[in-house]
Amino acid sequence: MNKTTYSFPFFLGLLEGDGSIQVNHWRKRILQFRILIKLKYTEDNYRMLTEIRDELNIFNVHIRNDYVLLIEDDKRKLKLLIKRIDLFGGFLLTKVRLRYCFFKYALKHDITFSEYAAIKSNSEWFGYQKIVPYDYNDILTKPFFDDWLCGIIEAEGCFSVRKSKNHSFSISQKDELDFINAVKLKFSLPNKIQTRSNSLYVIETYNRRAINDIILFCDTKLKGQKQVSLNYFKTFFYDINKCRV
């Protein structure tokens, strides 16, 4: 199998969807920094993460129980990664931008545990105040939006095959209404955004035209297990709809 090429925005989208940006402490003495992506272990997810590791020349890949993890905790390498993330304009989801702001500040300034604890307890910390949430138009007009969205769909998108033959695509995010609105506008989805418990925003479509557009947008751009799911989904979707899409 030929090696796949990954765009950096795809990686950022995958990281925002299924990743974690962490600043932890060891016995209230030493701060530990880590960026990771954690996916269900499958051969396709393992291949995708190892290829991302090789292309970025950073991270390590580990298999733990039923998961495959892409992990980096070396501070020197993390500082190089920060420079590259900032070159692309950073992240798009507000909650990730807040975590990243703290992570970057703590890493660059080599803060003490006392400073760490003070910032963690202060939701009005000056770094957080600099974060202005993006609205859906800000998100849609980012030049790297399409590749980034493919990364998010790889992490969070769901192609559902149903016995009723009302097959669907859905995507959700907690506390990120503008992101869901951006997806709705991107694909002209006729469906209403649903609000579930704990500010979880969901959009799901059964619309044949919309699903066909999403398939055309995603096909061959998804890289791991989600592409396998999409291929499986297509066999049912096009079989029942044939030329009607």
C-alpha positions in Angstrom: 0.0 0.0 0.0 1.3 3.4 -0.9 2.0 5.9 1.8 -0.7 8.5 2.2 0.1 12.2 2.3 -1.5 14.1 5.1 -2.2 17.9 5.1 -1.3 19.6 8.4 -4.9 21.0 8.7 -6.2 17.4 8.5 -4.0 16.6 11.5 -5.3 19.7 13.3 -8.9 18.7 12.7 -8.2 15.2 13.9 -6.5 16.6 17.0 -9.4 18.9 17.8 -11.9 16.1 17.4 -10.2 13.1 19.1 -7.1 14.7 20.7 -6.0 16.1 24.0 -3.7 19.0 24.9 -2.5 18.5 28.5 -0.6 20.2 31.2 -0.4 18.0 34.3 1.8 17.9 37.4 3.7 15.3 39.2 3.2 15.6 43.0 2.7 19.3 42.7 6.3 19.7 41.8 7.0 19.1 38.1 4.8 20.1 35.2 4.3 17.6 32.5 3.2 18.5 28.9 1.6 16.2 26.4 -0.3 16.3 23.2 -2.1 13.1 22.1 -4.7 11.6 19.8 -6.5 8.5 21.0 -8.5 6.3 18.6 -10.0 2.9 18.7 -7.5 0.4 17.7 -8.0 -0.9 14.1 -5.4 -1.6 11.4 -6.5 1.5 9.5 -6.3 3.8 12.5 -2.9 2.4 13.4 -1.7 2.9 9.8 -3.0 6.5 9.7 -1.4 7.5 13.0 2.0 5.9 12.1 1.9 7.7 8.8 1.1 11.0 10.5 4.0 10.4 12.9 6.4 9.7 10.0 5.2 12.8 8.0 5.4 15.2 10.9 8.6 13.7 12.2 7.2 14.0 15.7 5.1 11.9 18.1 5.3 8.2 19.1 2.6 5.6 18.4 1.6 3.2 21.2 -1.1 0.5 21.4 -2.8 0.3 24.8 -5.6 -2.1 25.4 -8.1 -1.5 22.6 -6.7 1.9 21.6 -3.9 3.3 19.4 -2.3 6.6 20.7 -0.2 9.2 19.0 1.7 10.9 21.8 4.4 13.6 22.2 5.7 14.7 25.6 9.2 16.0 24.7 9.2 19.7 25.5 11.6 20.5 22.7 9.5 18.8 20.1 6.3 20.3 21.5 7.8 23.8 21.1 8.5 23.0 17.4 5.0 21.8 17.0 3.6 25.0 18.5 5.4 27.0 15.9 3.9 25.0 13.1 0.4 25.2 14.7 0.6 29.0 15.0 1.8 29.3 11.4 -1.6 27.9 10.4 -3.4 30.2 12.7 -4.1 27.8 15.5 -7.2 25.9 16.2 -10.9 26.7 15.4 -12.9 25.2 18.3 -13.1 27.6 21.2 -12.6 25.0 23.9 -9.5 23.7 22.2 -8.2 27.3 21.7 -8.5 27.9 25.4 -6.6 24.7 26.3 -3.9 25.5 23.8 -3.5 29.0 25.1 -2.8 27.7 28.6 -0.6 24.9 27.3 1.5 27.3 25.1 1.9 29.9 27.9 2.9 27.3 30.5 5.4 25.6 28.1 7.0 28.8 26.8 7.4 30.4 30.2 8.4 27.3 32.1 5.9 28.2 34.9 6.0 26.8 38.4 3.3 24.7 40.0 2.0 27.7 42.0 1.5 29.7 38.8 -0.1 26.6 37.2 -2.6 26.3 40.1 -3.3 30.0 40.1 -4.2 30.1 36.4 -6.3 26.9 36.6 -8.4 28.5 39.3 -8.9 31.7 37.4 -11.3 31.7 34.5 -10.5 35.4 34.0 -6.8 34.8 33.4 -5.5 37.3 30.8 -4.6 34.6 28.3 -8.2 33.4 28.2 -9.5 36.9 27.8 -7.6 37.1 24.5 -9.6 34.3 23.0 -12.5 35.7 21.0 -14.8 32.8 19.8 -15.1 32.4 16.1 -18.5 32.6 14.6 -19.6 30.2 11.8 -18.5 32.7 9.1 -15.0 32.9 10.6 -14.8 29.1 10.5 -16.1 28.7 7.0 -13.7 31.3 5.5 -10.5 29.9 6.9 -8.4 28.9 3.8 -7.7 25.5 5.3 -11.3 24.8 6.3 -12.0 21.9 4.0 -8.9 19.8 5.0 -9.5 20.7 8.6 -13.1 19.6 8.4 -12.1 16.2 6.9 -10.0 15.7 10.1 -12.9 16.6 12.3 -15.2 14.2 10.4 -12.5 11.5 10.7 -12.8 12.0 14.5 -16.4 12.9 15.0 -18.5 12.2 11.9 -20.9 9.3 11.9 -22.3 7.5 8.8 -25.2 5.4 10.0 -26.7 2.4 8.0 -30.2 1.8 9.2 -32.6 -1.2 8.8 -35.3 1.3 7.8 -33.0 2.4 4.9 -33.2 5.9 6.2 -29.4 6.1 6.3 -27.9 9.3 7.7 -24.8 11.4 8.4 -24.4 13.2 11.8 -21.8 15.2 13.6 -21.8 16.7 17.1 -19.7 19.0 19.3 -20.2 20.1 22.9 -20.4 23.9 23.4 -19.6 24.5 19.7 -22.8 25.8 18.1 -21.0 27.9 15.5 -19.0 24.9 14.3 -22.2 22.9 13.8 -23.7 25.9 12.0 -20.6 26.0 9.7 -21.2 22.4 8.8 -24.9 23.0 8.2 -24.0 25.9 5.8 -21.1 24.1 4.1 -23.4 21.3 3.0 -26.7 23.3 2.8 -28.2 20.9 5.3 -32.0 21.4 5.6 -32.1 19.9 9.1 -32.4 21.7 12.4 -29.6 21.7 14.9 -30.5 19.7 18.0 -29.5 20.6 21.5 -29.0 17.7 23.8 -27.9 17.5 27.4 -24.8 19.3 28.6 -24.8 21.7 25.6 -24.1 19.0 23.1 -25.1 20.3 19.6 -25.9 17.7 17.0 -27.0 17.9 13.3 -28.1 14.8 11.5 -29.3 14.6 7.9 -31.2 11.9 6.0 -31.5 14.2 2.9 -30.2 12.2 -0.1 -28.8 15.3 -1.9 -27.0 16.4 1.2 -25.6 13.0 2.0 -24.4 12.6 -1.6 -22.6 16.0 -1.3 -20.9 14.9 2.0 -19.8 11.6 0.4 -18.3 13.4 -2.6 -16.6 15.9 -0.2 -15.1 13.2 2.1 -14.4 10.3 -0.2 -10.7 9.4 -0.4 -10.0 12.3 2.0 -10.7 10.4 5.1 -7.7 8.3 6.0 -8.4 5.8 8.8 -11.3 3.7 10.0 -13.8 6.4 9.1 -13.0 5.9 5.4 -13.7 2.2 5.9 -17.0 3.2 7.5 -17.8 5.5 4.6 -17.0 2.8 2.0 -19.4 0.4 3.8 -22.0 3.2 4.0 -21.8 3.9 0.3 -22.7 0.3 -0.7 -26.1 0.7 1.1 -26.7 4.3 0.2 -26.2 4.0 -3.5 -27.8 0.6 -3.8 -31.2 1.9 -2.6 -31.0 5.3 -4.2 -29.2 4.5 -7.5 -29.7 7.4 -9.8 -32.1 9.4 -7.6 -29.3 11.2 -5.7 
